[in-house]
Amino acid sequence: MAGIELYNKVKTPPDGAWKPIKGGPLAGKTEINPQWRIQVMTEVYGPCGIGWRFELTEEKTYTCPAGQILLFVEVALYVVDPESGQWSEPIYGWGGDFIIEKNKNGLVANDEAYKMALTDALGNAMKCLGVGSDVYMGLFDGKNDNNKENKGNYDGSKYAKEDYSERREIGPAPKQQQPAAQQNTTERRNEHGELLITQPQQKRMFAIAGRGNEEIVKQVLMNHGYVSSGDVTRHDYNQICTEIQDIVKQNG
């Protein structure tokens, strides 16, 4: 199958998979439903983990002058060629969001930041395969989601019926060194059987405090009886993050 044929299969979101942005700096532009991206990738390449997969390869945070903290993540996306059964080279994409944002109440934590940044990064990587490209080319801008002109040539049914058992044998996925951001994310428990927080969650506590404010985190942990951030249970995690945030706000 030629590359442009694969591209054309994923370029046009159907009705219900997109909506116009009605406010803010992107008013008039178009938002794609992230779940549609996963659906169309599955229809064309196969289930996630079998026909396509991704790895978190890098994570960065930046503190803004007003105290907000930006989170950026990079993913490497891989797909299997439907004809040869070979895995592609990595297709990289960056995404970001505020992990600490500012509103009328001051600085607040965004516990959806990692999910939103990952969704953004995957969408940017999938652009290289043509996923939703009609939107990025401006063909949907200014249209209403009930406009009949919006209907593209997308027909998911003809791909959804594909029998993956008849695919050519898929070669082994390329061996990659485990990304630093994914290390030590195995589920851990303490001696009482309580779930402990992950390494990204540990980093988030320090990100909330901001650069140079590690002592704030240490003090809050001590108040809860913890010596190390790695000992924090998921039960106490949100409360500790809230207390760190409150101290940062009080210190101005």
Backbone torsions as a table, in degrees:
resi	resn	phi	psi	omega
1	MET	NA	127.1	-179.0
2	ALA	-66.3	151.0	-178.2
3	GLY	-57.5	-39.0	-177.6
4	ILE	-67.8	-26.4	176.9
5	GLU	-68.4	-42.5	176.0
6	LEU	-63.0	-42.6	179.8
7	TYR	-59.2	-46.3	-177.0
8	ASN	-66.7	-26.2	-179.9
9	LYS	-70.3	-22.1	-172.7
10	VAL	-117.2	3.0	-169.2
11	LYS	-81.2	-23.5	-171.1
12	THR	-116.9	108.7	175.2
13	PRO	-66.6	134.9	178.3
14	PRO	-76.8	168.5	174.6
15	ASP	-56.6	138.3	-178.6
16	GLY	95.1	-13.9	-180.0
17	ALA	-104.5	5.6	179.3
18	TRP	-151.5	161.0	176.4
19	LYS	-153.4	150.6	179.1
20	PRO	-73.5	144.8	174.7
21	ILE	-86.2	123.6	-170.6
22	LYS	-102.7	-7.7	-178.8
23	GLY	-145.6	167.6	177.4
24	GLY	81.4	-173.4	-175.4
25	PRO	-66.2	-18.2	-179.5
26	LEU	-101.4	15.8	179.4
27	ALA	-55.0	134.2	-178.4
28	GLY	94.9	-17.4	175.7
29	LYS	-83.1	-176.1	-173.4
30	THR	-125.7	136.9	178.3
31	GLU	-105.3	131.6	178.4
32	ILE	-96.9	136.3	175.7
33	ASN	-67.4	120.0	-177.4
34	PRO	-58.6	-31.2	-178.7
35	GLN	-67.9	-28.8	176.7
36	TRP	-64.9	-38.5	178.2
37	ARG	-57.0	-44.5	179.8
38	ILE	-65.1	-40.7	-179.6
39	GLN	-61.9	-48.4	-175.8
40	VAL	-71.5	-32.1	174.4
41	MET	-64.0	-38.4	178.7
42	THR	-68.1	-40.1	-179.3
43	GLU	-65.6	-35.9	-175.0
44	VAL	-91.8	-41.2	-173.7
45	TYR	-107.1	-19.6	-177.0
46	GLY	113.3	175.5	-177.3
47	PRO	-60.2	149.7	176.3
48	CYS	-60.4	133.4	-177.2
49	GLY	93.8	-14.3	179.5
50	ILE	-118.6	-52.3	179.6
51	GLY	-101.0	-18.4	175.0
52	TRP	-155.9	154.6	-179.2
53	ARG	-157.3	170.9	177.9
54	PHE	-146.8	159.3	176.7
55	GLU	-131.0	142.2	172.1
56	LEU	-82.4	118.0	-171.9
57	THR	-107.6	-23.7	-178.4
58	GLU	-157.3	151.8	179.4
59	GLU	-142.9	133.4	179.8
60	LYS	-138.2	150.2	172.3
61	THR	-128.6	147.4	178.3
62	TYR	-133.2	132.2	178.1
63	THR	-93.5	125.8	-179.7
64	CYS	-84.8	159.4	-178.7
65	PRO	-57.2	-33.2	-178.7
66	ALA	-85.0	2.1	176.7
67	GLY	103.3	-13.2	177.2
68	GLN	-65.8	153.2	178.2
69	ILE	-124.1	124.7	178.2
70	LEU	-94.5	137.1	176.1
71	LEU	-112.1	132.0	175.5
72	PHE	-126.8	137.8	175.6
73	VAL	-129.6	149.1	175.5
74	GLU	-116.2	137.5	175.5
75	VAL	-119.5	152.8	170.9
76	ALA	-112.6	118.9	-178.9
77	LEU	-101.2	137.6	177.6
78	TYR	-126.4	141.9	175.4
79	VAL	-130.2	157.0	176.3
80	VAL	-97.6	130.3	173.9
81	ASP	-64.3	118.6	-176.9
82	PRO	-59.2	-23.5	-178.4
83	GLU	-90.9	-48.5	-175.8
84	SER	-87.6	-22.0	-177.1
85	GLY	76.7	12.1	-178.9
86	GLN	-95.8	144.5	177.3
87	TRP	-75.3	145.0	178.7
88	SER	-77.6	170.1	166.7
89	GLU	-71.0	162.5	-179.5
90	PRO	-63.4	140.1	175.7
91	ILE	-114.3	112.1	-169.3
92	TYR	-92.5	149.1	175.1
93	GLY	-152.2	139.0	176.3
94	TRP	-104.9	148.7	174.2
95	GLY	-146.7	159.7	-178.0
96	GLY	-156.3	166.7	174.8
97	ASP	-166.3	171.1	177.1
98	PHE	-81.3	124.5	172.9
99	ILE	-87.8	-28.6	168.6
100	ILE	-126.5	117.6	-178.3
101	GLU	-118.0	169.2	-176.1
102	LYS	-120.6	130.1	174.2
103	ASN	-133.6	-164.6	-176.7
104	LYS	-63.6	-18.9	179.1
105	ASN	-93.6	0.8	-179.2
106	GLY	106.5	-152.8	-179.5
107	LEU	-81.4	131.0	-178.7
108	VAL	-134.5	148.6	179.0
109	ALA	-80.5	144.7	176.9
110	ASN	-112.8	100.5	-176.4
111	ASP	-77.7	-0.8	175.6
112	GLU	-98.5	2.4	-170.8
113	ALA	-60.0	-45.2	-177.5
114	TYR	-64.4	-42.0	179.8
115	LYS	-64.4	-43.7	-178.3
116	MET	-67.6	-39.3	178.5
117	ALA	-66.4	-39.8	178.3
118	LEU	-65.0	-43.4	178.0
119	THR	-60.2	-42.3	178.7
120	ASP	-62.8	-44.5	-178.3
121	ALA	-64.7	-42.9	179.1
122	LEU	-63.2	-41.7	178.5
123	GLY	-60.7	-39.5	179.8
124	ASN	-69.7	-36.7	176.4
125	ALA	-67.5	-40.5	-178.3
126	MET	-68.3	-21.5	175.0
127	LYS	-55.1	-36.9	-176.7
128	CYS	-65.9	-19.9	176.3
129	LEU	-94.0	-3.5	179.4
130	GLY	96.6	2.0	-176.6
131	VAL	-62.8	116.4	179.1
132	GLY	72.5	19.7	-172.7
133	SER	-62.6	-28.5	178.1
134	ASP	-60.0	-35.3	178.5
135	VAL	-67.6	-46.0	-177.0
136	TYR	-69.7	-20.0	175.7
137	MET	-84.6	0.1	176.4
138	GLY	85.5	9.5	-176.2
139	LEU	-73.0	-16.1	-179.7
140	PHE	-103.9	-9.3	-173.0
141	ASP	-60.4	132.7	176.4
142	GLY	81.7	1.1	-179.7
143	LYS	-92.9	160.1	175.5
144	ASN	-96.2	148.6	-175.5
145	ASP	-69.3	-9.8	176.6
146	ASN	-104.8	12.8	-179.0
147	ASN	-77.9	126.5	-177.5
148	LYS	-63.8	-23.9	-179.0
149	GLU	-68.3	-13.7	-175.1
150	ASN	-76.1	-15.5	-172.8
151	LYS	-72.0	120.3	179.3
152	GLY	-92.9	-160.4	-177.9
153	ASN	-96.7	22.7	-178.4
154	TYR	-74.8	127.8	175.7
155	ASP	-137.8	89.2	-174.7
156	GLY	-64.1	-25.6	-173.8
157	SER	-62.0	-36.0	-175.7
158	LYS	-72.5	-18.0	176.2
159	TYR	-95.7	-31.7	-176.5
160	ALA	-63.9	-24.6	-176.9
161	LYS	-86.5	0.6	-177.3
162	GLU	-62.2	136.9	178.2
163	ASP	-91.9	105.7	-175.7
164	TYR	-71.0	-15.0	178.4
165	SER	-69.6	-19.0	-178.7
166	GLU	-95.7	4.6	176.0
167	ARG	-63.8	156.9	171.4
168	ARG	-64.6	154.8	-178.7
169	GLU	-58.6	128.4	-178.5
170	ILE	-86.4	128.4	179.3
171	GLY	-68.6	166.3	-179.6
172	PRO	-65.4	144.3	178.1
173	ALA	-63.2	144.4	179.3
174	PRO	-60.0	136.4	179.9
175	LYS	-75.9	125.0	-179.9
176	GLN	-123.7	144.6	174.1
177	GLN	-65.1	135.7	-177.8
178	GLN	-59.7	123.7	-179.2
179	PRO	-59.8	146.3	-179.5
180	ALA	-57.7	-36.1	-176.8
181	ALA	-70.1	-15.1	-179.5
182	GLN	-104.1	-5.0	-179.0
183	GLN	-71.7	149.3	176.1
184	ASN	58.7	32.6	176.9
185	THR	-100.9	5.4	176.6
186	THR	-62.5	140.8	-178.0
187	GLU	-58.9	127.7	-178.6
188	ARG	-121.2	151.7	177.2
189	ARG	-134.4	152.8	175.8
190	ASN	-87.9	-175.1	-175.3
191	GLU	-65.1	-17.3	178.9
192	HIS	-94.7	3.6	178.8
193	GLY	85.1	7.2	-179.0
194	GLU	-82.7	140.1	179.1
195	LEU	-68.5	135.7	177.7
196	LEU	-100.1	157.2	-178.0
197	ILE	-72.0	159.8	-179.1
198	THR	-85.1	170.9	178.0
199	GLN	-62.0	-43.4	175.8
200	PRO	-60.0	-34.9	177.8
201	GLN	-69.0	-35.3	175.1
202	GLN	-62.0	-44.0	179.8
203	LYS	-63.1	-35.4	-177.9
204	ARG	-63.9	-37.1	178.9
205	MET	-59.4	-43.0	179.6
206	PHE	-73.0	-30.4	176.9
207	ALA	-67.0	-37.1	177.7
208	ILE	-62.6	-41.9	-179.5
209	ALA	-67.4	-33.2	-179.5
210	GLY	92.2	160.4	-177.9
211	ARG	-60.8	133.4	178.9
212	GLY	85.1	-0.2	-177.9
213	ASN	-112.6	31.7	-179.2
214	GLU	-60.1	-29.6	-179.2
215	GLU	-64.0	-30.0	177.3
216	ILE	-62.0	-45.6	179.7
217	VAL	-62.6	-45.2	-178.6
218	LYS	-60.9	-40.0	-179.2
219	GLN	-66.2	-44.2	179.6
220	VAL	-64.4	-40.3	177.8
221	LEU	-61.9	-42.1	178.7
222	MET	-63.1	-37.7	178.9
223	ASN	-61.5	-27.0	179.2
224	HIS	-98.0	4.9	176.9
225	GLY	85.4	18.5	179.9
226	TYR	-104.1	140.8	175.7
227	VAL	-92.8	-34.4	-175.7
228	SER	-132.1	150.2	178.3
229	SER	-65.2	-25.9	179.3
230	GLY	-70.9	-11.1	-179.9
231	ASP	-93.4	-5.5	-174.8
232	VAL	-69.0	134.8	177.2
233	THR	-86.1	156.7	178.6
234	ARG	-65.7	-25.7	178.3
235	HIS	-63.8	-38.3	-177.0
236	ASP	-92.5	-9.5	-169.6
237	TYR	-58.3	-52.3	-176.1
238	ASN	-62.4	-39.4	179.4
239	GLN	-64.2	-41.6	179.6
240	ILE	-64.3	-42.8	178.0
241	CYS	-60.9	-40.4	179.6
242	THR	-64.6	-42.4	179.6
243	GLU	-66.1	-39.3	177.1
244	ILE	-62.1	-45.2	179.6
245	GLN	-60.8	-42.3	-180.0
246	ASP	-63.0	-41.5	179.1
247	ILE	-65.1	-40.4	177.9
248	VAL	-60.8	-42.5	179.6
249	LYS	-64.6	-41.7	-179.4
250	GLN	-65.1	-34.5	-178.8
251	ASN	-78.3	-7.5	177.1
252	GLY	68.4	NA	NA
